[in-house]
Amino acid sequence: MDFTLLGAYPMLMLEGWPQTSDPAALARTYADPGFRRRARDDLARSRPTRLFNGHWDRVEVTIAAKPEIRALEGRTIAEIAAARGADPFDAFLDIGLADGLETTFTAKLLNAEEDEVGALLAVDGNLVSLSDAGAHHTFFCDAGFGMYFLGHWVREKKRFTLPRAIKKLSSDLADIYGLPDRGPRRFGLGSLGGFDEGHRDVARAHGGVKNRRARPRGQGRGRSGSAPEAILRRKAAGGAPGRGLQRFLRSTSSKNGSSSTR
């Protein structure tokens, strides 16, 4: 999850965390030793219902607003605090204050234990998919999950063979949702595209909010008959995309005894 100290969503459940959006008021609170002491003491008491419980090795500086802060990009708060001989919570707030509260931090809050995530992914029937269906777009972007799965879990970690990974990303999902013409068994819609090293980049969107997006290199080099090309052909012929979903809706409504296809 990406956030700044202007709206530190992962920290909202800490005792005394300010509930204002006024930058000046936030800066005064973050600099207050009494506030820091109360919040630090609360962090020392781990709570399973709280998003963040002091795992500073999972919080990194992702985007710095000021040139003098950019040397910290890509480093975790735990690393920075150790190098400074400082408390991690103090280092976290000091970085934000020095950067005008505009530093973008990234926190790994859920499914951060790679071995456990790998075990979950390996279970047949567990689907590789997005979370929150595109909500919270100022905090994170998971649109590249398929390419990340191929790049990280297949190529780098070697936890899955490529054929099994393709099945998990295509026909497993198609079979669950009853979508026709999808998956590697049925070349046409949903054919395999090329993929190269995935990476993260920064975009300005949603009213000027800095947001991360996934742009996997090589995704555009699709096989003939891949989904983008098929959509263009249907548009040229006067058709429109969405045929698979329309068929899915018709099949489910007929099973339920309804004639509606909306």
N, C-alpha and C positions, 0 to 999 in steps of 0.2 A: 504494500500500500504506500502510495506517495502522499506526502503532506508537507506543509510548512508550519511554522509556529504561529502563523496568522489563523490557522484552523487545524490544530493538532488533534485530529480525530482519535488516534490510538491512545491519547493521554487523558481524554475527557473524564474518565472514571477515577482519576487520581484525586485524593483528598485536596480540596482547595483549588483545583484547577480552574482558572478564570473562564467565565462563561460569556465574555464580551468579545466583540470583533474589532474593537477600537485599537489600532496599532499602538498608540501612545500608552493606553491603559495596560495593554499586554506587556509592553516593554518594561513598565514600572513593576509589574507583578513578577516577571521573570528575573528581574534584577534584585528582588527583595530576598534577603537571607532567610527571613522567617518562612516565606512561601517555599523556598527551596528545601528547608529542613523538614517541613510538614510533608511535602510531596515525596521526598527521599525516604522518610520513615514509612510512609504508606507503601512505597514500592518494595520495601524490605519485607512486607507481609504479602506473600504471593496469594492471589485469589483466582480460582479457576474460572470465575465468571467475568474476569477483567481481560480485555484484549491484550494489554501489554503488562508484562510482569518483570521488567528489568533485564531482558536479554539484549544487552547493548551490542553484542557480537552480531546481532541480526538487524541492526539499524545502521544504515550507511548514508554518507553525504553523497547525493546523486547529482544535484545541480546547484552551483553557487552563483549568487547574483553579482557579487563583486569580484574583480580579478584577483585580489589578494587572498580570497578564500578558496579559489579554484584548485589549489594544490591539495586540498582535502578531498576532492571528488573521488569517489570509488573506495574510500576508506571507511571502516566501521567506526562507530563512536567508541567502542571498546579499544580499538587500536589507537585512536587519537588520544583518548584519556590516558592510556598507559604511557604513550610518548611524552605527554605533558606532565605526568605525575599528578593527575587530577581525578576527582570523582567523575564517573561517566555522566551522571545527571547534570553536574555543573558544566562539564565540557559541552554537552548537548545544547544547553541553554546559551552558553557563552558564544558558541558558533553562530546560533541563530541571531543573537543580539548584534554581533559584529557584522552580520550580513543583512541588517535591516529587517529581520524576521522573514526574509524572502528565500532562504535556503530551502531547497527541496530535499527532504529526507525520504528514504525508502525503508520501510519496516517489513520484515518477514514475520507475519503474525500467525498464520495457519499453515499446516502441512510443511513445516520447515525442516523436519528430520528426513533427510534424503533416503535413508535405508527403509524407513517405515513407508514413505511415499512409494518407493519402488515395489515394496511388497503389496501395497494396495493396488497399484497399477497392474500387477501380474495376475490378479485374481480374475478368472473368466467371469464375465457378467458385469464387472465394474467398468463403467464407461469413462473414456477420456473426453472431457467436455469443459465448457465454461462454467463460471460461478456467477451468480447474481444477474445473469441474463443482460449484461450491459449497464446495470445500475452503477452508481458511484463513479461516473466516468472522470471526475476530477481527481480520483485517488489511484486508479490503476486501469490498465487496459490489458485484457487477456486474449485479444483477438488472434494473436499468433500462437495459440496453445498447440495447434497441430504441428506446425513447423518446429516449435520448441521440443515437442515430444520426439520427433524424428531426430533433431540435431543433438539433443541432450541425452535422451534415454537410449537411442539406437546407436548413433555414431560415437558419442563420447563415453557414455557409461557402459555400452554394449550389454544392456539388460534385456533387450528384445531383438529378435531378428527383424529385418526389414519387412518380410511378408507378414509376420504377425502384427507388426506395428501398423501396417497399412490396413489390415483387417480390423484392428481396433478403432482406427480413425474413420473407416468408411462403412463396410458392410455390417459391422456390429451395430453401429448407430442406425443404419437404414433398416435393419431387421427389427430393432426395438420399436421404431416409429412406424413401421409398415410403409416406408417410402419406396416406390418402385424405381427402377432404372438407376439405382445408386450402388456404388461399391465396385471393387475391382473385378468382380465376377461378370459385370455387365458394362463393358466399355461403351462410352457415349457420355452421358451425364456422369460427372464424378470421376473422370479418368485421373490417372496419377500425373501430377506435375513435377517438374524438377525442383530440387531444393539444394541450397548451398548453406554456408554458415549463417546462422541467424544472429541478429544483433538488435540492440535497443537504440532508439534515437529520441530526440525531444521535439515536440511540436507545440505550437501555441494554438489553442482552440478553446471553445466554450467561453467566450467573453474574455479572452486574454489569459486564462488560467494555463500555466505550464502543465503539460500532461505528457506522459510517456506513451509511446505506441510501439508495437512490434512491427518491424519491416524486415521480414526474412528475405535475404538475397536469393534470387533464383526462382522465386515463387511464380513469376510471370511466364517462365519457360514451360508452358504446359504441353502435354501430348495433344495431337490432333483429336478433336472430339471432347476436349476437357470442358468443364462447365462454362468458363468465360466465352470460349469459341462457340459453344452450342447456343448460348444466350444470344450472341450477336447474330448467328444464323437465323434464329427464330424471330428476332426483331426485324431483320431484313425481309423476312417472309410475311411480315405483318403480325407475328405472334408476340407473346410476352413471356417473360420468365415466370416461374412459380408453378409449372405444370405438375411437378412431383407433389407439392403440398396440396394442390387442388385434388389430385387423385386420392391422396391420403384422406382428405376430408370427406370425399365421396364414399370411400370404402368404410370409414368409421361410422358415418351417418347411416349407411345402409345396414351395418351390423346392429345399430341402435334402433332400427325401424323408422328412421327419419329420412325424408327426401331432400332436406336442405343441404346445399353445397357451399354455404357461406363460410 
